Amino acid sequence: MNAKPVSSDYPRTAESVAIPVIPIEPPELVETTDLMAKETPMARERAIEQISLTEAEAIALRYDPQVIAAYYRRRPLQVWWRMLSIIWPFLTFGVAIWWDKRTRRVKANERKRAVRLREMLTTLGPAYIKVGQALSTRPDLVPPLYLEELAQLQDQLPPFPNEVAYRFIEEELGDRPEYIYAELSPNPIAAASLGQVYKGRLKSGEVVAVKVQRPGLAQQVTLDLYILRGLSAFIQRTVGRVRSDLVAIMDEFGSRILEEMDYTQEGRNAERFAELYGHLKDIYVPQIYWQYTNRRVLTMEWITGTKLTRPQEIREQNIDAGYLVEVGVQCSLRQLLEHGFFHADPHPGNLLATPDGKLAYLDFGMMSEVKPYQRYGLIEAVVHMVNRDFEGLAQDYVKLEFLTPDTDLTPIIPALANVFTNALGASVAELNFKSITDQLSELMYEYPFRVPAYYALIIRSLVTLEGIAINVDPEFKVLSKAYPYVAKRLLTDPAPELRTSLRDLLFKEGSFRWNRLENLLRNARGSDDYDLNKAVNQATEFLFSERGTFIRDRLVEEIVKSVDVLGRNALYRFTHALQERVGLAVSTTAPDPADQQTLEHIQRIIGILRETPGFNPVQTASALSQVLAKPELYQMGQQIAGGLTQRLVARLIREMLVESLSDEPISARKGPVPSVPRLPAAQR
């Protein structure tokens, strides 16, 4: 990775001000030396292997629900005590809220209740803190005072003693921190759900953030996972209306949170994230220093930054907060729909505006993956939803495993139409992720929908991201910003799944839907990395392949219609000009309005292409010249000539029939020509 230090101010602080760094002097009797310079990786691995793990720590190394269950079944008192310690605070909090409503003191006690909720979630531990972090990004769901308190869960939790942190550093890296780091702040700069962070400097000069894991995490997290998994199984067995696999969802969450507790995995995640997305415009990913990283200690590049939830502070630095939100949305789209490796915990403490106007990502502990078929399914679902193709959308839910393949979609399609017609509004610009998820939740109980395990983290990621966006701009719509990218993918991605989806979108019952193509092209040009010439090359390559036979046949029909309309329009104008000049009544039949509309669509599409950034007539002409050599084009030319001939002959026969039905010659008549039944479109 070739990341460079940005600055020396820890990103998670609310203010972008310098924090003094205190050098730690080594004891006089011990020789000062760089441990990592004298220790080989193999020696360090052997030393780490000698560190004894408790049984609770051992079961937290990798998520295995059976192993965790076997461990806690032997400790029923511990389980019941923990359950009581969870239920009792929520019960008393609920009673307090109820009493405030009864006594009409909701506003008066709001600050006190918000503080109590934050303290309660902090005490309950990491799993509940993460729920609070997600809520802290939703100003549309949570009152302002609660938002203010819950925001502290991002990086302002109570720290644990330095002595414990220093002991962990020594256990993980093999020596006291004063021999490893040239400088280290005397106290943690920030404390989050799984660890706390110090600011330091390596002996080679780089300014770094040193993250040290909280003590006792293994037992607390695995116990909560055991209880929540058991509760999920109980609900799934006893509540018939719950069709989602709650146990699988808990297993997904458990796998991710235990991975997050392994800082070496987080380091690998960070490097993979940088490789996939670090090249995107205005995206920054910090460097990992592997020599100073192990399971419970992570050393990474220090990043200066301001949280996106502080838009005023960002604007004071002459940085456009709204632009950075859009950068984050575009990066998230590529995470979810292009590579499938996505940041599942994008809360404000993990997304920072740097002084040079970039968006920096932090904390790569909770990551997840979307499989290729799921990525294509999500793209198709967005396209079908935007175009109000609810039959296609219902099929997408089957592909995405929200519905089983044997589900009867007949009653579901009109239900989707009723729900989403209200949620979508009048245009793509009004798309709102929250309104769509809210509306969809209404269907979950009425029809046999279920939420697949992989989708739970996607929802969490998108809802959190939209919450940050709304905080910056209350009118921000994540899905409307996403559609240009989706349109671009549909037009340029050569994957067979998306080629099929594009064909189904553009053709219905043999007719080409020009308005759909027009809409896709108009939206795709709003995507920053949309390459029109690449799209043209891919389109021609697909068109003249074996898979493009169906589209070639339909395209021939549309070209025949358009050329015929052009010819008839020219004849229509010529004959009327002749009639006005000479004073004769010359009869011509006006073009079919449907054919005329097709021509207008094509003219608008040409206009869109000309206005698209990167349009180069020379390159386009070059691509078309290569097409001229293809044998399939020769066949298309023959079909077009044959189609035009058939139309001309059909029209002559029609005119002769009209002539024979009238006593007066056509050339002598005035007024409109009597109408006769038109031939089918395929024969005209």
Secondary structure by P-SEA (a helix, b strand, c coil): ccccccccccccccccbbbbbbbbbcccccccccccccccaaaaaaaaaaccccaaaaaaccccaaaaaaaacccaaaaaaaaaaaaaaaaaaaaaaaaaaaacccccaaaaaaaaaaaaaaaacaaaaaaaaaaaaccccccaaaaaaaaacccccccccaaaaaaaaaaaccccccccccbbbcccccccccbbbbbbccccbbbbbbbbbbcaaaaaaaaaaaaaaaaaaaaaacccccccaaaaaaaaaaaaaaaaacaaaaaaaaaaaaacccccccbbbbbbccccccccbbbbbbbbbccccaaaaaaaacccaaaaaaaaaaaaaaacccccccccccccccbbbcccbbbbbccccccccccaaaaaaaaaaaaaaaacaaaaaaaaaaaaccccccccaaaaaaaaaaaaaaaaccccccccaaaaaaaaaaacccccccccccaaaaaaaaaaaaaaaaaacccccccccaaaaaaaaaaccccaaaaaaaaaaacccccccaaaaaaaaaaaaacccccaaaaaaaaaaaaacccaaaaaaaaaaaaaaaaaaaaaaaaaaaaaaaaaacccbbbbbcccaaaaaaaaaaaaaaaaaaacccccaaaaaaaaaaaaacaaaaaaaaaaaaaaaaaaaaaaaaaaaaaaaccccccccccccccccccccccc
